[in-house]
Structure formats: C-alpha cells, structure tokens
Amino acid sequence: SQMMGSLDANVDNKIEPSELKGPLAGLKAKFAELDTNHDGVLDAAELAKAMPSRRMARAKAETPDL
C-alpha cells in the first residue's frame, strides 16, 4: 500500500517503531497492541488495521458539529 511504502524506510515490507515519524509517531505508544503476531514489526495487514481508526478519528475532528 501507499502508506506502507511511505513509512518503510529500509524497504523490507515491515514497519519498525523507529520508522513511525511525523503524524504517525503516536502509534509507537500502541505498537505492542498493533503488533498482533508479536514479531516486533508491523506488516501490511497490521498497519491496515491501525489506519481505519486514525482516518475515522481525523474525519470526526474535521467535521463541524451541526
């Protein structure tokens, strides 16, 4: 995915905690929870599971209350 490619600094198709920078640095605090297979890295499936909640939270924050 585009997100994986933009985060994967060492191009190994896995995201290490040190690769989480900028707006996604906050995921470091939940890294152990997101790493469902406990291998120390996030694969594409684990990253995809983490991202929908971030998109929904951002959309909710950007939507004005009516």
C-alpha positions as CSV (number, residue, x, y, z in Angstrom):
1,S,0.0,0.0,0.0
2,Q,1.0,3.6,-0.4
3,M,1.1,4.0,3.4
4,M,3.4,1.1,3.8
5,G,5.7,2.4,1.1
6,S,5.9,5.9,2.6
7,L,6.8,4.6,6.1
8,D,9.1,1.7,5.2
9,A,12.4,3.5,5.3
10,N,14.5,0.3,4.9
11,V,12.2,-1.2,2.3
12,D,11.7,-4.6,4.0
13,N,7.9,-4.5,3.8
14,K,7.7,-4.1,7.6
15,I,7.3,-1.1,9.8
16,E,9.6,-0.9,12.8
17,P,8.8,1.5,15.7
18,S,11.7,3.8,14.6
19,E,10.1,4.2,11.2
20,L,6.9,5.8,12.7
21,K,7.5,9.5,12.4
22,G,5.5,12.7,12.0
23,P,1.8,12.3,12.4
24,L,2.1,8.5,12.9
25,A,4.6,8.7,15.7
26,G,1.7,8.4,18.1
27,L,1.3,4.8,17.0
28,K,4.5,4.0,18.9
29,A,2.6,4.1,22.1
30,K,0.2,1.4,20.8
31,F,2.9,-0.6,18.8
32,A,2.8,-3.7,21.0
33,E,-1.0,-3.8,20.7
34,L,-0.9,-3.3,16.9
35,D,1.8,-6.0,16.5
36,T,-0.7,-8.8,16.8
37,N,1.7,-11.6,15.9
38,H,4.3,-10.1,18.3
39,D,7.2,-10.2,15.9
40,G,8.4,-6.7,16.7
41,V,7.3,-5.1,13.4
42,L,4.0,-4.2,11.7
43,D,3.2,-5.9,8.4
44,A,0.8,-4.6,5.9
45,A,-2.2,-6.2,7.5
46,E,-1.4,-5.0,10.9
47,L,-0.8,-1.5,9.6
48,A,-4.1,-1.6,7.7
49,K,-6.0,-2.5,10.9
50,A,-4.4,0.5,12.7
51,M,-5.2,3.1,10.0
52,P,-9.0,3.0,9.7
53,S,-9.4,4.2,13.3
54,R,-7.0,7.1,12.6
55,R,-8.9,8.1,9.5
56,M,-12.2,8.0,11.3
57,A,-10.9,10.0,14.2
58,R,-9.4,12.6,11.8
59,A,-12.7,12.8,9.8
60,K,-14.7,13.2,13.0
61,A,-12.3,16.0,14.2
62,E,-12.7,17.8,10.9
63,T,-16.5,17.5,10.7
64,P,-18.2,20.5,12.3
65,D,-21.0,19.8,14.7
66,L,-24.4,20.7,13.4
